[in-house]
Amino acid sequence: MTTCTSILQISDPHILPDPNDRLLGIDTAHYFHAVLEHAFAHYQPFDLILATGDLAQDPHPANYQHILSSLEALNTPCICLPGNHDDFIIMQQILNTPLVNCRKQTFFNNWQLICLDSRKPGVPEGRLSTQELLFLEDCLSSQPDHSALIAVHHHFLKTNGFMDTMMIENSQDFLAIINKYPQIKAITTGHIHQVMDTTTGAVRVMGAPATCFQFTPESATFSVDTTAPGYRLIRLYADGRLESDVIRLPGQLNGLKIDGQGY
């Protein structure tokens, strides 16, 4: 039997401190729970939940306590990455249990998962610091026989939309490292609130839908639509193969209100 590691990727839930608050009219906590319930009803068991950033909107301990309680109830290991909306200090203090945490390197059979912090303090765009790039190179050079999946919040390939003003600004530095290590099989991101599935060289590049609202693909200005929230399934095989699919909730997003303020 082929050994397979099953990962549930969720991204950009934008949980608010007060459960009665709404973001662009959306009950983000409701859809966060709906996505998890759908995934576990139809596709469990999972070996890992991978949450790729923007867990909180207007971050406060209450956001992360809510997230922690929700994730620990699933009794599945979870790794959480920070996004540009997150407070990583609070996040690391609360999401710091044996089951739910922010660890940066994890091994599964013949694979390693490498998690990078792409935040640039105080701004929505991303950057991979020298420290993060050195960490990435160390993980790859020290484990040449392990296939690698890299997870990072910000995207580094263009989406041809307004979110490209908020991508990793030193993407070429990142790509230079990627091109050096053939054991890298895939990179998965959050941030873009839409699906990406493309390649750079032999590396598959994936973006996950948000668990709340979705940005309109290829829109030059801020735009959201009523496409349903979703999640990504990733399956890692011991022989280096990777399979992935995007699943969405049935129906359309409810409650969306655009106030012209962005988000």
Backbone torsions as a table, in degrees:
resi	resn	phi	psi	omega
1	MET	NA	135.8	-179.5
2	THR	-74.9	129.0	178.4
3	THR	-74.5	133.0	-177.9
4	CYS	-137.7	135.0	172.6
5	THR	-103.6	125.1	-175.9
6	SER	-103.7	123.1	-177.7
7	ILE	-118.8	133.7	170.7
8	LEU	-101.1	113.8	176.4
9	GLN	-98.0	123.9	171.8
10	ILE	-119.3	153.8	-176.2
11	SER	-153.0	149.3	169.5
12	ASP	54.7	53.7	176.7
13	PRO	-74.1	-24.5	177.3
14	HIS	51.1	51.6	178.7
15	ILE	-68.7	136.0	-177.4
16	LEU	-95.9	154.9	-178.6
17	PRO	-62.0	-38.4	-179.7
18	ASP	-102.8	121.6	-177.4
19	PRO	-61.7	-15.9	178.1
20	ASN	-86.5	-9.4	-179.8
21	ASP	-77.2	157.9	178.4
22	ARG	-129.3	151.2	177.1
23	LEU	-118.3	116.0	-172.5
24	LEU	53.2	34.9	-179.7
25	GLY	81.9	-2.6	-173.5
26	ILE	-96.4	134.7	172.0
27	ASP	-81.7	89.9	-173.0
28	THR	-65.7	-34.9	179.0
29	ALA	-65.2	-40.0	178.6
30	HIS	-58.7	-47.0	-176.8
31	TYR	-73.2	-31.1	173.7
32	PHE	-57.6	-48.1	179.3
33	HIS	-68.6	-37.6	-179.2
34	ALA	-63.6	-39.9	178.6
35	VAL	-64.7	-47.3	179.5
36	LEU	-62.1	-42.8	179.8
37	GLU	-63.1	-41.6	-179.6
38	HIS	-64.6	-46.8	-178.4
39	ALA	-61.3	-45.1	-177.2
40	PHE	-74.3	-25.7	177.4
41	ALA	-74.0	-30.2	-171.3
42	HIS	-110.4	-23.8	-169.1
43	TYR	-132.6	-0.2	179.4
44	GLN	-69.4	161.9	7.8
45	PRO	-83.8	152.7	174.4
46	PHE	-111.6	144.6	173.6
47	ASP	-83.3	-23.2	-176.5
48	LEU	-159.0	143.2	164.8
49	ILE	-103.4	130.9	179.5
50	LEU	-117.0	113.1	-178.4
51	ALA	-105.3	111.0	-168.3
52	THR	-98.8	50.4	164.3
53	GLY	95.9	169.2	-171.8
54	ASP	50.6	47.9	176.8
55	LEU	-65.9	-37.8	-176.1
56	ALA	-115.6	151.6	168.5
57	GLN	-116.1	131.6	-172.6
58	ASP	53.3	65.4	-167.5
59	PRO	-60.9	141.1	-176.5
60	HIS	-157.1	153.8	177.4
61	PRO	-51.4	-32.3	-178.1
62	ALA	-63.1	-37.7	178.1
63	ASN	-58.4	-51.1	-173.1
64	TYR	-72.9	-29.3	174.5
65	GLN	-65.1	-40.6	177.1
66	HIS	-61.3	-46.5	-179.8
67	ILE	-62.9	-45.1	-179.4
68	LEU	-59.9	-47.4	-179.5
69	SER	-60.5	-41.2	-178.5
70	SER	-66.2	-42.2	-177.0
71	LEU	-75.0	-40.9	-179.6
72	GLU	-64.6	-28.6	178.9
73	ALA	-64.8	-19.8	-179.0
74	LEU	-83.6	-11.3	176.5
75	ASN	54.2	41.5	179.7
76	THR	-132.7	133.8	177.8
77	PRO	-55.0	142.0	-178.2
78	CYS	-139.3	133.5	174.1
79	ILE	-113.3	132.0	-175.3
80	CYS	-117.0	128.1	175.0
81	LEU	-100.7	150.0	174.9
82	PRO	-84.0	146.4	171.5
83	GLY	-114.7	179.6	-176.1
84	ASN	-66.5	-19.9	176.8
85	HIS	-88.4	-10.8	-174.3
86	ASP	-84.7	153.5	166.8
87	ASP	-100.7	103.8	-170.8
88	PHE	-70.1	-26.1	177.6
89	ILE	-66.0	-50.1	177.6
90	ILE	-63.6	-41.4	-178.3
91	MET	-58.8	-45.1	-179.3
92	GLN	-69.9	-28.8	178.6
93	GLN	-70.5	-39.7	-173.5
94	ILE	-93.5	-43.7	179.1
95	LEU	-86.3	68.8	-171.3
96	ASN	-145.8	58.1	178.6
97	THR	-121.5	167.3	178.2
98	PRO	-58.4	-27.5	-176.6
99	LEU	-93.1	-38.9	-174.8
100	VAL	-125.0	117.4	-176.0
101	ASN	-157.7	-174.9	-174.4
102	CYS	-118.0	33.6	-175.8
103	ARG	-67.9	154.3	-167.3
104	LYS	-103.2	-16.7	-179.7
105	GLN	-141.5	129.9	-177.5
106	THR	-139.7	143.7	-178.6
107	PHE	-113.3	136.9	174.6
108	PHE	-133.1	111.7	178.2
109	ASN	49.6	-115.4	-179.3
110	ASN	-98.0	20.2	-177.8
111	TRP	-118.3	154.3	163.1
112	GLN	-127.1	140.2	173.2
113	LEU	-103.4	124.1	-179.2
114	ILE	-114.4	121.6	-177.9
115	CYS	-107.8	127.8	-176.2
116	LEU	-114.3	147.7	176.5
117	ASP	-98.2	110.9	-176.0
118	SER	-104.9	13.4	-178.1
119	ARG	-71.5	143.1	169.5
120	LYS	-116.0	114.3	-168.7
121	PRO	-52.8	130.0	171.3
122	GLY	83.9	-2.2	-177.8
123	VAL	-136.4	157.3	-177.7
124	PRO	-77.3	-24.3	179.8
125	GLU	-73.1	165.9	-175.4
126	GLY	-111.7	164.9	174.0
127	ARG	-157.5	139.6	173.4
128	LEU	-96.8	114.1	-177.1
129	SER	-65.9	163.8	175.0
130	THR	-55.9	-40.3	179.2
131	GLN	-61.2	-42.6	179.5
132	GLU	-67.2	-39.6	179.4
133	LEU	-67.1	-38.3	176.4
134	LEU	-66.5	-39.3	176.6
135	PHE	-60.8	-45.0	179.4
136	LEU	-59.6	-48.3	-180.0
137	GLU	-61.8	-39.6	-180.0
138	ASP	-64.2	-43.1	178.3
139	CYS	-60.4	-41.9	-175.8
140	LEU	-75.8	-43.5	-177.0
141	SER	-70.2	-29.2	-177.8
142	SER	-84.0	-13.3	-178.0
143	GLN	-131.3	61.5	-175.1
144	PRO	-66.7	-19.3	-177.5
145	ASP	-94.7	0.5	177.2
146	HIS	-100.5	128.2	168.5
147	SER	-61.9	149.0	-174.2
148	ALA	-124.3	134.0	168.0
149	LEU	-114.0	125.4	179.7
150	ILE	-106.5	134.5	176.7
151	ALA	-120.2	134.6	-178.5
152	VAL	-151.9	148.3	-177.1
153	HIS	-71.1	-58.1	-175.1
154	HIS	-74.1	149.5	175.7
155	HIS	-83.5	159.5	-177.9
156	PHE	-129.5	-4.7	170.5
157	LEU	-113.1	146.0	-173.7
158	LYS	-68.4	145.4	174.1
159	THR	-102.0	-5.4	-176.5
160	ASN	63.9	35.7	177.2
161	GLY	-142.8	-174.1	-174.1
162	PHE	-64.4	-23.0	180.0
163	MET	-68.3	-12.7	180.0
164	ASP	-71.7	-10.2	170.8
165	THR	-78.5	-6.5	-175.1
166	MET	-126.7	30.1	179.0
167	MET	-92.0	-178.1	178.3
168	ILE	-67.7	117.3	-171.9
169	GLU	-72.3	-24.2	176.1
170	ASN	-106.8	45.9	-178.8
171	SER	-57.9	-33.0	-178.9
172	GLN	-64.8	-33.9	175.9
173	ASP	-65.2	-40.6	177.7
174	PHE	-64.6	-47.5	-179.2
175	LEU	-62.9	-34.1	179.2
176	ALA	-62.3	-37.4	177.3
177	ILE	-71.9	-43.9	-179.7
178	ILE	-55.9	-41.5	-176.8
179	ASN	-69.2	-14.4	-178.2
180	LYS	-86.6	-17.8	-169.1
181	TYR	-123.7	101.3	-176.3
182	PRO	-68.4	-12.5	179.5
183	GLN	-76.7	-8.7	175.7
184	ILE	-73.0	119.4	-178.4
185	LYS	-99.3	-33.6	-175.3
186	ALA	-160.1	155.7	173.8
187	ILE	-130.0	132.1	179.1
188	THR	-124.8	142.1	-174.2
189	THR	-130.4	170.5	168.9
190	GLY	-114.8	-138.6	166.7
191	HIS	75.0	-41.4	-169.7
192	ILE	-86.1	-7.6	178.5
193	HIS	50.8	38.0	177.7
194	GLN	-164.6	171.5	-177.7
195	VAL	-88.9	135.1	167.3
196	MET	-126.0	139.3	174.6
197	ASP	-154.0	95.8	-174.9
198	THR	-144.3	-166.3	178.9
199	THR	-138.7	154.7	165.1
200	THR	-128.7	111.6	-169.7
201	GLY	62.6	-127.5	178.8
202	ALA	-95.3	6.0	-175.0
203	VAL	-96.9	128.4	175.7
204	ARG	-78.7	134.2	-179.1
205	VAL	-119.7	121.7	-173.2
206	MET	-125.0	143.0	171.1
207	GLY	-122.0	142.6	-175.7
208	ALA	-98.5	147.6	170.4
209	PRO	-67.4	159.2	175.9
210	ALA	-81.0	155.6	173.6
211	THR	-81.7	-2.8	175.6
212	CYS	-115.1	-118.4	-178.0
213	PHE	-87.9	158.0	-178.4
214	GLN	-110.7	140.6	172.9
215	PHE	-78.9	145.2	-179.8
216	THR	-69.8	122.2	-178.2
217	PRO	-59.0	138.6	173.8
218	GLU	59.9	26.6	174.0
219	SER	-87.3	130.8	-177.8
220	ALA	-74.6	-18.0	179.1
221	THR	-124.6	163.5	-179.3
222	PHE	-52.4	124.3	-177.5
223	SER	-156.8	132.5	174.8
224	VAL	-122.2	158.2	179.9
225	ASP	-134.5	-175.7	-173.6
226	THR	-96.2	15.5	173.9
227	THR	-57.3	138.9	-174.9
228	ALA	-67.7	148.6	172.2
229	PRO	-60.4	163.3	-179.0
230	GLY	-161.2	-166.7	-178.1
231	TYR	-155.2	167.1	179.7
232	ARG	-116.4	137.0	172.7
233	LEU	-101.8	132.6	179.1
234	ILE	-128.0	130.1	178.4
235	ARG	-121.5	122.7	-178.5
236	LEU	-107.7	122.6	-178.9
237	TYR	-101.4	149.3	-175.1
238	ALA	-61.5	-23.4	-179.9
239	ASP	-87.1	7.6	176.9
240	GLY	96.5	-4.2	177.3
241	ARG	-76.8	151.4	176.9
242	LEU	-134.8	135.4	174.3
243	GLU	-124.4	146.3	-179.8
244	SER	-153.2	143.3	177.6
245	ASP	-139.4	152.2	173.7
246	VAL	-105.4	132.5	179.5
247	ILE	-119.3	137.5	177.0
248	ARG	-118.0	155.1	172.9
249	LEU	-65.0	151.1	176.8
250	PRO	-67.8	150.5	177.5
251	GLY	82.8	-161.2	-179.0
252	GLN	-117.4	165.9	177.0
253	LEU	-68.2	136.0	-179.3
254	ASN	-110.8	140.8	172.0
255	GLY	96.3	1.8	-174.2
256	LEU	-63.1	130.1	176.2
257	LYS	-135.8	125.8	178.9
258	ILE	-100.4	122.3	-176.8
259	ASP	-107.2	4.3	179.6
260	GLY	77.2	2.9	-176.4
261	GLN	-95.4	0.6	-170.6
262	GLY	72.3	-150.0	177.5
263	TYR	-143.1	NA	NA
